[in-house]
């Protein structure tokens, strides 16, 4: 009897804890892109893409650990929560935190470097590790859709991949591109400005004018938006590089407001991604090249 009461109390306390944590989370914003592709904007922070249908659900990224039950609830309302595939666009916690819970019965796909990064994290659960890894690309066929997963490494991190829903002509870019913002190029994790520009050239030359690009942070983009984004990166990099060649330091450039004409690219939400960070990134990149 005492054991039964104790177990009941534990269950109630866990339920209250889960209920409380869910109430603390902002509601998910759901946007239907096509009949069987939707985006979930979770925790008022990051986008997840879901493809649903009779074959089960495919997720592009799994969001935070804390948002898994919210995501599951949304899926149940749409198609049921039979998640069969999760694709991680890279290793960041807002993209992989739900792997262990949402991917219990799913194949989890990622670039091989993504698994290596997650493996060495003491906090990341083994159950959430990618079970299928690749180097260049692979293709899946699910719910009458052909899904091409392509390595686009070095844009934001060493392990970036993009996901092309071929029939829908939709490309999920993860964090390889940020909408209306300077890039976040993680030099210490294998990304580079040169590689980002090269990858943007690949994207611009590989997809059609009517392709829809979904990014994890910000509005959906068009091919023209990618061209504008690339132009901004090239022009600002050239400006800072020329200032370095004249002997200017990063701090001097910031004081002189050398990128004032590009202040509209300061990230409105993640305000630390701004002209100062971009100047530092370009200067650090030049230093790495000259070592």
N, C-alpha and C positions, 0 to 999 in steps of 0.2 A: 504493500500500500504506500509506504513512504517513498519507495523507489518510483512508483507511478506518479505520485504527486511531484517529486523532484523533477522527473522527466517532463511533466506537464509544465512546470514553472519555467524550466529551461526553454522549452519550445515557445512558450508565451513571450519570454523575454527576448528571444531571438526574433520572433515575429514583430514585436514592438520596435526592436532596433532596426530591422529592415524597413518597416513601415515608416519610421521616423526619418531614416536616411533617404527614402524615396520621396517623402514629402518635402525634404530640404532641397531636392534637385529641381531645377527649372523644367517645365514640360518640354517634351521633344517636339520640334517642329518637323512636320512631315510634308514633303513635296513630291507629288507624282510626276515623274518625268515622261514615262510611257505607261502603257497598260500594265506592264509587269516589272518596271524599274522605278524605285522611289529613293529619295534621299531622306535620311534622318539627321537632323541637326541636334546633337546631344550635349547636355550640360552647358548650353548656350556658348559652345566653344568649337566643336569639331563636327564635320560631316561624315556620315557613313552612307554607303550606297548599297541597296539591296535589290537583288533580282529574284523574283518569286515565281512559282508555278508548280505544276504537277511533279516535277523532279526534285522538289525541295527548294530551299533558299540558299542563295550565294550572297555572302557579304563581302564588300570591299572595306576592310578594316573593321575592328570590333569595338572601338570606342574605349571608354574608361571601364575599369572593373566595377565602379559604383553605378554605372548606367546599364548594366547588363539586363536587369529585370525590366527596366523601362523599354529597352529595345525588344526584348522577348514579348512584352505585352503588345507592342506595335505590330510585330510580325504575326502574332496570333490573330489579331484583328484583320489582317490582310490575307494571309495564306496559311496560317499555322506556323509553328516554330520549329519545323524540321530543317534545321540548318545543316547543310551537307558540305559546304565549302566556305572557308574564310580565306581571303587573300589579304595579306598585310603589305601595304605599300612601303613601309619602312618600320623601324623598330621602336619609335617613340611610344610612350605609355598611353597617349590619347588615341593611338591607332591599334595597340595590341593588348590593352588592359583587360578587354573582355574575352580574350582568346580561350582561357581555361574554362570559363563557365559556358559561353555561347558555343564553343567548339568541342564540347564533350563527345559528340557523335559525328564530328565533321573532319574533313581533310583540311589542314591549315597550310596554305601555300605562301612562300616568301622567297626572296633572294637568299642564296646561301649565306651571305654576310649578315643578313638579318637574324637568322638562327644563331650564328656564332656570337653575335652581340647579346642576344637574349640568354644564351646558355651561360655566359659568364656573369650574369646578374644574379646575385644571391637572393634578390627579392622576387624574381620572376618565377612563377610556378612551372614545374616541368610539364604539367598537363597542358600548358598553353603554348609550348614550343611548336614552331612549324614542323609538320610531318613530311612535307614534300618541298624540296628546295631545288632551285635551278640557277643557271648562270646567265643565260641570254634571253630565252623566251619559251613559252609553252602555250598551247591552245586547249581550251575546254569547250565541251558542247553540252549545254544545259538549258532546259526550258525553251527549246527552239531558238536558242541564241548561241552564237559563236563568240567565245570570250578569249581574246588574245592578250596574254600577260607579257609585258616587254620590260626588260631591264633598261632603266634610264638613270644609271648610277652616277653619282657625282654632282647632281643638281642641288640637292639639299643635304644629302648624306651619302655614305658609301653604298647603301643598299636600296636606293629608290627603285621602285617599279611603277609602271602605269598599267591601266587595265582598259582595253578597248572592247566595247560591246559592238561587234561589227555590224550586225543588222540594224541596230538602233542608231549607229554612228555616234556613239557617246564614248568619250575618253575620260577616265578618272585619273587625275594627275597627282593625288596625294598632296605632299608638301613640295613637290618639285617646282611648282609655281604658286605664288601667293597673289591673290587678286588685289589690284590697285595698291600695290605695296612694293617697296624695295624687297629683294630676295633675302632669305635667311640661308646663307651659304655656310655650312658648318665645316670650316677648313680643318678643324681638328678631328673630324670624323670622315675624312676622305672626299669631301666635296671641293669644287674649285669653280671660280668664275669662268675660266676657259671651258671647262666641261659643261657648265650650265649653258653657255652660249652655243656650244656644239649640239647639246641636246635640244635646245630650242630650234636650231636649224633643222634637226631631224623631225621634230614635231611639225614645223611649218611646211616642210616638203613632203611629209608622209600622209597628211590628212586633208580633207576637202574643205571648201569654203563653208559648207553647212554643218560641219562637225561641231558638236557641243562638247565643251571641255568643263568638267566638274572638278573643282579644287576643294581641298579639305577645309580651307579657311577663307571664306569670302564667296562672292557671287560667281555664277557660271560665266565662262569666257568663250569668245569666238576666236577664229583664226586671226582676225585682224587685231584682236586684243593681244594675242601672243606676239604679233609683229611689233606692236607698240611697246610691249614689255621688253622685248629684245633690244629695240632701239634705245630705250631708256638705259638699260644695263650697259650697252656698248658706249653710249655717249658719256655717261657719268664715269665709267671706268677710264675712258680716254682722258677726261678732264683731270681726274685725280692723279693718273699716271704722269701726265705732263707737269702737274704741280710738284710731284715727287722728284721728277727729273730736274726741276728748278731749285731743288733743295728744301722744299716746304715739308714740314712735319704734319702729321695728322691733326695735332692740336691747333696748329696755325691755320690749317684749312677750315677747321670747325669755327674758329674765331672769325675768320674772314667770310664765313657763310658761303663757301665756294659752290655748294649745291642748292643755293636758294631758289633757282629756277625750277628745281625738281621737288620742292617741298610738298607738292600735292601727292607725292608717292610715299610720304610718311604714313605708316600704317595707323589707321584711325582707331583700331581696336587694340592691337598689341603695340602700344605707343613706343616701346623700346626698339622696335624695328623702324629706324628713322635715318636721317641723313648722317648723323654721327656714327651710328653702327655701320652704315654702308661705307663711309670713309675709312673707318678702322678695318673693315673686311678687305677692302681693296688694297690698303697699305700692307696689311699682314700677308695678303696673297703675293704682293710684289716682293716682300722680304723672303718668303719661302722660295720664290723663283730664283732669287739672287744668292741663295746660300750655296 
